[in-house]
Amino acid sequence: MKKMILLGYGIAALTREKAEQLAEELVKKGEISEEDSKAFVKDVLKRSETQRNELEKKIEEEVNKAAGRLNLATKDDIARLEKKIDAMKAAKKK
């Protein structure tokens, strides 16, 4: 039952306030005890953070793949070129 509820509410987007409201509803319905509600909220928030982190990582990976396919310069590429330019300027001044 908890898994279905978590999926239905979109666990990745749950805030503490929403998790507490959900726990209160479950207590009122008799699906969890008052004592279990605190652990339930903690578990929901932990899962929410984990899923949010996984989603952020996946998005970053996909953006990096797309940038690679577009053959865009990365920060490292630009930094390397800036160093070369600086070295060339320094050599020219000599």
C-alpha positions in Angstrom: 0.0 0.0 0.0 2.8 2.5 0.9 4.5 1.9 -2.4 1.4 2.7 -4.4 0.8 5.8 -2.4 4.4 7.0 -2.9 4.2 6.4 -6.6 0.9 8.1 -6.8 2.1 11.2 -5.1 5.3 11.5 -7.1 7.8 10.9 -4.4 10.5 12.9 -6.1 8.5 16.1 -5.6 7.4 15.6 -2.0 8.2 18.2 0.5 8.2 17.7 4.3 4.8 19.4 4.6 3.2 17.2 2.0 4.8 14.1 3.5 3.4 15.0 6.9 0.0 15.6 5.4 0.1 12.2 3.7 1.1 10.6 7.0 -1.8 12.3 8.8 -4.2 11.0 6.2 -2.9 7.5 6.6 -3.1 7.7 10.4 -6.7 8.9 10.1 -7.6 6.0 7.8 -5.9 3.6 10.2 -3.4 2.4 7.6 -0.4 3.4 9.8 0.0 4.2 13.5 0.8 7.6 14.9 4.2 6.2 16.0 4.9 4.9 12.4 3.9 8.2 10.9 7.2 9.9 11.9 9.3 7.0 10.4 7.0 7.1 7.3 7.7 10.8 6.8 11.5 10.3 7.3 11.5 7.4 4.8 9.5 9.4 2.2 11.8 12.3 2.5 14.9 10.1 2.2 13.4 8.4 -0.9 12.4 11.7 -2.3 16.0 13.1 -2.0 17.5 9.9 -3.4 15.2 10.0 -6.4 15.7 13.8 -6.9 19.5 13.2 -6.9 19.2 10.3 -9.4 17.0 12.4 -11.6 19.5 15.3 -11.5 22.4 12.9 -12.4 20.4 11.4 -15.3 19.5 14.9 -16.6 23.2 16.0 -16.4 24.3 12.8 -18.2 21.7 13.4 -21.0 22.7 17.1 -21.4 26.3 16.1 -21.6 25.5 13.5 -24.3 23.5 16.0 -26.3 26.3 18.6 -26.0 28.8 15.9 -27.2 26.6 15.1 -30.2 26.5 18.8 -31.0 30.3 19.0 -30.8 30.1 21.9 -28.4 33.2 23.1 -26.5 33.3 22.1 -22.8 34.6 24.3 -20.0 37.7 22.2 -20.0 38.2 22.8 -23.8 37.8 26.5 -23.3 40.2 26.6 -20.3 42.8 24.6 -22.3 42.5 27.1 -25.2 42.8 30.1 -22.9 46.0 28.7 -21.5 47.4 28.2 -25.0 46.4 31.8 -25.9 48.1 33.1 -22.8 51.2 31.1 -23.6 51.2 32.4 -27.1 50.8 36.0 -25.9 53.6 35.6 -23.4 55.9 34.0 -26.1 55.1 36.9 -28.5 56.1 39.5 -25.9 59.6 38.0 -25.7 
